[in-house]
């Protein structure tokens, strides 16, 4: 096998440019041809001297040319090196800038992506909150219903307080006594003729026809919502007064100390206690239908009107249709809210029914005791007969 020839290392001559090498060869030819021109001549020595001088001149010229070329080449190489260095620096800077731009672009893209993800996440949370706690997640007219339910919740306490006050302002409430029964009776008759004169009474000329005839005997007024200072409210007081009857007559202190007076006072207490439950129940009915509660619009409503409006929101009222339409668009949370409100209303009504049942038990107990009055009279008569018979037996014969 033939061995591969190793490439020769470049010498100094090969490193020179072709133009420079041509100049050197020309100078060498000129210098070497001078002795040939001068053959055997008598003036050989002088010619030789001239040749040496001429050779020196050419040698200096060649050396100067070489030096000039060397300097020119160095300058060119240096300039090229500087240009290459500048080009490399520019390329390096451009590559760095491009890399930074690519990096910045990647960072901006990542930031934009994360911003988009966060925006979508916030949007989803906002929609979830809007659905759960907004119009579609709070039930039907959340703020209005809350205000109405607050009015409904505080009405029983106010009604009970008003009922107790109404009992005391009746005028002939249980336990009150009159110094003159005739005077009290005349006052009530006069009030009837001035405010509640009926058609029949007006035709006979007893009184002038009232704009609320027979109001003091119309029990239906107790179940109608009226304003506190209205004539209907006065008529309801008169109705309750007529139901309770006339005042009992007060007796002197000395008379109350006798056995008969004490028995009379005990009978008065018994009667007042028997009338206490009816008087309070009638007063509660009056208070429940008295317009004393301001609604969300600032209008006065009675407790029964507030209750009727609340119930009509779900069943039978004009608002019930609107409520049913709203339930179709509600989120599950909104439906649960409405279910909780309905359950709360039922619990509230159960509580009112419980309090009403207590009053009914008191009325039934009073009714049973009133029914037992004839038996009490028979018992007292039998007691007197027994005591009289015992007295006759125990007395000795004369």
C-alpha positions as CSV (number, residue, x, y, z in Angstrom):
1,X,0.0,0.0,0.0
2,X,1.2,3.5,-0.9
3,X,1.7,5.8,2.0
4,X,-0.2,8.9,2.0
5,X,2.1,11.9,1.3
6,X,2.2,14.3,4.1
7,X,1.5,17.9,3.1
8,X,4.5,20.2,3.1
9,X,4.5,23.0,5.5
10,X,4.3,26.4,3.8
11,X,7.6,28.4,3.7
12,X,8.1,32.1,3.8
13,X,8.1,32.4,0.0
14,X,4.7,30.7,-0.3
15,X,3.2,33.1,2.2
16,X,4.0,36.1,-0.1
17,X,1.3,37.4,-2.4
18,X,1.8,36.6,-6.2
19,X,2.3,40.3,-7.1
20,X,5.1,40.7,-4.5
21,X,6.8,37.6,-5.7
22,X,6.7,38.9,-9.3
23,X,8.4,42.2,-8.3
24,X,11.2,40.3,-6.4
25,X,11.9,38.1,-9.5
26,X,12.0,41.1,-11.8
27,X,14.5,42.9,-9.6
28,X,16.7,39.8,-9.4
29,X,16.7,39.4,-13.2
30,X,17.7,43.0,-13.7
31,X,20.5,42.8,-11.2
32,X,21.9,39.6,-12.7
33,X,21.9,40.8,-16.4
34,X,24.1,43.9,-15.8
35,X,27.4,42.0,-15.7
36,X,26.5,40.2,-19.0
37,X,26.1,43.5,-20.9
38,X,29.6,44.5,-20.1
39,X,32.0,42.0,-21.8
40,X,35.7,42.4,-22.0
41,X,36.1,46.0,-22.0
42,X,39.0,48.2,-21.3
43,X,37.2,49.9,-18.6
44,X,36.2,46.8,-16.8
45,X,37.1,48.0,-13.4
46,X,35.2,51.2,-13.7
47,X,32.2,49.3,-15.1
48,X,32.5,46.9,-12.3
49,X,32.3,49.7,-9.9
50,X,29.3,51.2,-11.7
51,X,27.7,47.8,-11.6
52,X,28.2,47.5,-7.9
53,X,26.8,50.9,-7.4
54,X,23.9,50.1,-9.7
55,X,23.3,46.8,-7.9
56,X,23.3,48.6,-4.6
57,X,20.7,51.0,-5.9
58,X,18.5,48.2,-7.2
59,X,19.0,46.3,-4.0
60,X,17.9,49.3,-2.0
61,X,15.0,49.7,-4.4
62,X,14.0,46.1,-3.9
63,X,14.4,46.3,-0.2
64,X,12.3,49.5,-0.1
65,X,9.7,47.8,-2.2
66,X,9.7,44.8,0.1
67,X,9.5,47.0,3.2
68,X,6.7,49.0,1.5
69,X,4.8,45.8,0.6
70,X,5.4,44.4,4.1
71,X,4.0,47.6,5.7
72,X,1.1,47.7,3.3
73,X,0.3,44.0,3.9
74,X,0.6,44.6,7.7
75,X,-1.8,47.5,7.4
76,X,-4.2,45.5,5.3
77,X,-4.0,42.6,7.6
78,X,-4.5,44.8,10.6
79,X,-7.5,46.6,9.0
80,X,-9.0,43.2,8.0
81,X,-8.4,41.9,11.5
82,X,-10.2,45.0,12.9
83,X,-13.0,44.6,10.5
84,X,-13.3,40.9,11.2
85,X,-13.2,41.7,15.0
86,X,-15.9,44.3,14.5
87,X,-18.0,41.9,12.5
88,X,-17.5,39.2,15.1
89,X,-18.5,41.7,17.8
90,X,-21.5,42.8,15.8
91,X,-22.5,39.3,15.1
92,X,-22.0,38.4,18.8
93,X,-24.1,41.4,19.9
94,X,-26.8,40.6,17.4
95,X,-26.9,37.0,18.5
96,X,-27.1,38.2,22.1
97,X,-29.9,40.6,21.3
98,X,-31.7,38.0,19.3
99,X,-31.3,35.6,22.2
100,X,-32.6,38.2,24.7
101,X,-35.5,39.0,22.4
102,X,-36.3,35.3,22.1
103,X,-36.1,35.0,25.9
104,X,-38.2,38.1,26.5
105,X,-40.7,36.8,23.9
106,X,-40.9,33.5,25.7
107,X,-41.3,35.2,29.1
108,X,-44.0,37.5,27.7
109,X,-45.8,34.6,26.1
110,X,-45.6,32.7,29.4
111,X,-46.8,35.8,31.3
112,X,-49.6,36.3,28.8
113,X,-50.6,32.7,29.1
114,X,-50.7,32.9,32.9
115,X,-52.6,36.1,32.8
116,X,-55.1,34.5,30.5
117,X,-55.4,31.5,32.9
118,X,-55.8,33.8,35.9
119,X,-58.4,35.9,34.0
120,X,-60.4,32.8,33.1
121,X,-60.1,31.5,36.6
122,X,-61.3,34.8,38.1
123,X,-64.1,34.9,35.5
124,X,-65.2,31.5,36.5
125,X,-65.1,32.4,40.2
126,X,-67.0,35.6,39.4
127,X,-69.6,33.7,37.5
128,X,-69.9,31.1,40.3
129,X,-70.3,33.8,42.9
130,X,-72.7,35.7,40.7
131,X,-74.8,32.6,40.2
132,X,-74.7,31.4,43.8
133,X,-74.9,34.8,45.6
134,X,-76.4,37.0,42.8
135,X,-80.0,37.3,41.6
136,X,-80.1,33.6,40.5
137,X,-78.6,32.3,43.8
138,X,-80.3,34.4,46.5
139,X,-83.9,33.4,45.9
140,X,-86.8,35.6,45.0
141,X,-86.2,39.4,45.6
142,X,-83.7,38.7,48.4
143,X,-83.5,42.2,49.9
144,X,-87.2,42.9,49.7
145,X,-88.1,39.5,51.2
146,X,-85.6,39.9,54.0
147,X,-87.1,43.2,54.9
148,X,-90.6,41.8,54.9
149,X,-89.6,38.8,56.9
150,X,-88.0,41.1,59.5
151,X,-91.3,43.0,59.8
152,X,-93.2,39.7,60.1
153,X,-90.8,38.3,62.8
154,X,-91.1,41.3,65.1
155,X,-94.9,41.6,64.7
156,X,-95.9,39.0,67.4
157,X,-94.1,40.8,70.2
158,X,-95.5,44.2,69.3
159,X,-99.0,42.7,68.9
160,X,-98.9,41.1,72.3
161,X,-97.8,44.4,73.8
162,X,-100.5,46.3,72.0
163,X,-103.1,43.7,73.1
164,X,-102.2,44.2,76.7
165,X,-102.5,48.0,76.3
166,X,-105.8,47.7,74.4
167,X,-107.3,45.7,77.2
168,X,-106.4,48.4,79.7
169,X,-107.9,51.1,77.4
170,X,-111.3,49.5,76.9
171,X,-113.0,51.4,79.6
172,X,-114.9,48.5,81.2
173,X,-112.1,46.0,81.3
174,X,-112.4,43.2,83.9
175,X,-111.9,44.5,87.4
176,X,-113.1,48.1,86.8
177,X,-116.0,49.5,88.9
178,X,-118.4,52.4,88.4
179,X,-119.4,54.9,91.1
180,X,-122.7,55.5,89.3
181,X,-123.9,52.8,86.9
182,X,-126.5,55.2,85.4
183,X,-124.0,57.8,84.4
184,X,-121.7,55.2,82.8
185,X,-124.7,53.7,80.9
186,X,-125.8,57.2,79.7
187,X,-122.3,57.9,78.4
188,X,-122.3,54.8,76.3
189,X,-125.7,55.5,74.8
190,X,-124.7,59.0,73.9
191,X,-121.5,57.8,72.2
192,X,-123.6,55.4,70.1
193,X,-126.0,58.1,69.0
194,X,-123.2,60.5,68.0
195,X,-120.9,58.1,66.2
196,X,-122.8,54.9,65.3
197,X,-126.5,55.9,64.7
198,X,-128.2,53.2,62.7
199,X,-130.7,53.7,59.8
200,X,-133.7,52.7,62.0
201,X,-132.7,55.1,64.8
202,X,-132.2,57.9,62.2
203,X,-135.7,57.2,60.7
204,X,-137.3,57.5,64.2
205,X,-135.5,60.8,64.8
206,X,-133.4,59.6,67.7
207,X,-130.1,60.6,66.1
208,X,-128.5,61.5,62.8
209,X,-127.4,58.7,60.5
210,X,-123.8,57.9,61.0
211,X,-121.2,57.2,58.2
212,X,-120.5,54.0,60.1
213,X,-124.0,52.9,61.2
214,X,-124.1,50.3,63.9
215,X,-120.3,50.2,64.1
216,X,-120.3,49.6,67.8
217,X,-122.1,46.3,67.3
218,X,-120.3,45.1,64.1
219,X,-117.9,42.4,65.1
220,X,-116.6,42.1,61.5
221,X,-114.7,45.3,62.1
222,X,-112.4,43.4,64.5
223,X,-111.1,41.4,61.5
224,X,-110.5,44.3,59.2
225,X,-107.2,46.2,59.0
226,X,-107.8,49.8,60.1
227,X,-105.7,52.8,61.1
228,X,-105.2,53.5,64.8
229,X,-107.0,57.0,64.8
230,X,-109.8,56.0,62.5
231,X,-113.5,55.8,63.3
232,X,-113.4,52.1,62.6
233,X,-110.8,51.8,65.4
234,X,-113.2,53.6,67.8
235,X,-116.0,51.3,66.7
236,X,-113.9,48.2,67.5
237,X,-113.3,49.5,71.0
238,X,-117.1,50.0,71.4
239,X,-117.7,46.4,70.1
240,X,-115.4,45.0,72.7
241,X,-116.9,47.2,75.4
242,X,-120.4,46.0,74.5
243,X,-119.3,42.4,74.6
244,X,-117.8,42.7,78.0
245,X,-121.0,44.4,79.4
246,X,-121.5,47.1,82.0
247,X,-119.2,48.0,84.9
248,X,-120.1,46.7,88.3
249,X,-121.0,49.1,91.0
250,X,-118.4,50.0,93.7
251,X,-119.5,49.7,97.3
252,X,-118.3,51.8,100.3
253,X,-115.3,50.6,102.3
254,X,-117.5,49.9,105.3
255,X,-119.8,47.7,103.3
256,X,-116.9,45.8,102.0
257,X,-115.9,44.8,105.5
258,X,-119.2,43.0,106.2
259,X,-119.8,39.3,105.3
260,X,-122.1,40.3,102.5
261,X,-119.6,42.9,101.2
262,X,-116.8,40.4,101.2
263,X,-119.0,37.9,99.4
264,X,-119.7,40.6,96.8
265,X,-116.0,41.3,96.3
266,X,-115.3,37.7,95.9
267,X,-118.0,37.5,93.2
268,X,-116.5,40.5,91.5
269,X,-113.1,38.9,91.4
270,X,-114.6,35.7,90.1
271,X,-116.4,37.6,87.3
272,X,-113.3,39.6,86.4
273,X,-111.2,36.4,86.1
274,X,-113.9,34.8,83.9
275,X,-113.8,37.8,81.6
276,X,-110.0,38.1,81.5
277,X,-109.5,35.5,78.7
278,X,-112.3,36.9,76.4
279,X,-111.1,40.5,77.0
280,X,-107.5,39.6,76.1
281,X,-108.4,37.5,73.1
282,X,-110.6,40.3,71.7
283,X,-107.8,42.8,72.2
284,X,-105.2,40.5,70.4
285,X,-107.6,40.3,67.4
286,X,-107.9,44.0,67.5
287,X,-104.1,44.5,67.7
288,X,-103.4,42.0,64.9
289,X,-105.6,44.1,62.5
290,X,-104.3,47.5,63.6
291,X,-102.1,49.2,61.0
292,X,-99.0,49.9,63.1
293,X,-96.1,48.4,61.0
294,X,-94.3,50.3,58.3
295,X,-93.4,48.1,55.2
296,X,-90.5,48.5,52.8
297,X,-92.4,51.2,51.0
298,X,-93.2,53.2,54.1
299,X,-96.9,52.3,54.1
300,X,-98.6,51.2,57.4
301,X,-99.7,47.6,57.5
302,X,-101.2,45.4,60.1
303,X,-99.7,42.2,61.2
304,X,-102.3,40.1,59.4
305,X,-101.7,42.1,56.2
306,X,-98.0,41.3,56.4
307,X,-98.7,37.7,57.0
308,X,-101.2,37.6,54.1
309,X,-98.7,39.2,51.8
310,X,-96.0,36.8,52.8
311,X,-98.2,33.7,52.2
312,X,-99.6,35.2,48.9
313,X,-96.0,35.5,47.7
314,X,-96.0,31.7,47.4
315,X,-99.7,30.7,47.0
316,X,-102.7,32.3,45.4
317,X,-101.6,35.9,45.2
318,X,-100.6,38.0,42.2
319,X,-97.0,37.8,43.2
320,X,-97.1,34.0,43.3
321,X,-97.0,33.9,39.5
322,X,-93.9,36.1,39.4
323,X,-92.3,34.0,42.1
324,X,-92.9,30.8,40.1
325,X,-91.3,32.3,37.0
326,X,-88.3,33.4,39.1
327,X,-87.9,29.8,40.4
328,X,-87.4,28.4,36.9
329,X,-84.2,30.5,36.5
330,X,-82.9,30.0,40.0
331,X,-79.7,28.1,40.7
332,X,-79.9,25.2,43.1
333,X,-78.7,27.4,45.9
334,X,-81.5,29.9,45.2
335,X,-84.1,27.0,45.3
336,X,-82.6,25.9,48.7
337,X,-82.9,29.5,50.0
338,X,-86.6,29.6,49.0
339,X,-87.2,26.2,50.5
340,X,-85.6,27.4,53.8
341,X,-87.8,30.5,53.7
342,X,-91.0,28.5,53.2
343,X,-90.0,26.2,56.0
344,X,-89.2,29.2,58.2
345,X,-92.6,30.7,57.5
346,X,-94.2,27.4,58.4
347,X,-92.3,27.3,61.7
348,X,-93.3,30.9,62.4
349,X,-97.0,30.1,61.8
350,X,-96.8,27.0,64.0
351,X,-95.5,29.3,66.8
352,X,-98.4,31.6,66.2
353,X,-100.8,28.7,66.2
354,X,-99.3,27.5,69.4
355,X,-99.8,30.8,71.1
356,X,-103.4,31.0,69.8
357,X,-104.1,27.5,71.1
358,X,-103.0,28.6,74.6
359,X,-105.6,31.4,74.4
360,X,-108.2,29.0,73.2
361,X,-107.5,26.7,76.1
362,X,-108.0,29.6,78.5
363,X,-111.3,30.4,76.7
364,X,-112.4,26.8,76.9
365,X,-111.6,26.6,80.5
366,X,-113.6,29.8,81.1
367,X,-116.5,28.4,79.1
368,X,-116.5,25.2,81.1
369,X,-116.5,27.1,84.4
370,X,-119.3,29.4,83.1
371,X,-121.3,26.3,82.2
372,X,-120.8,24.9,85.7
373,X,-122.3,28.0,87.4
374,X,-125.8,26.5,87.7
375,X,-124.3,23.5,89.4
376,X,-122.5,25.9,91.8
377,X,-125.8,27.5,92.7
378,X,-127.4,24.1,93.4
379,X,-124.4,23.1,95.5
380,X,-124.7,26.3,97.6
381,X,-128.5,25.7,98.0
382,X,-127.9,22.1,99.1
383,X,-125.2,23.4,101.5
384,X,-127.6,25.8,103.1
385,X,-130.3,23.1,103.4
386,X,-127.8,20.8,105.0
387,X,-126.6,23.4,107.5
388,X,-130.2,24.4,108.3
389,X,-131.2,20.8,108.9
390,X,-128.2,20.2,111.1
391,X,-129.1,23.2,113.1
392,X,-132.6,22.0,113.7
393,X,-131.3,18.6,114.9
394,X,-128.8,20.1,117.3
395,X,-131.3,22.5,118.9
396,X,-133.0,21.0,122.0
397,X,-136.9,20.8,122.2
398,X,-138.5,23.3,124.6
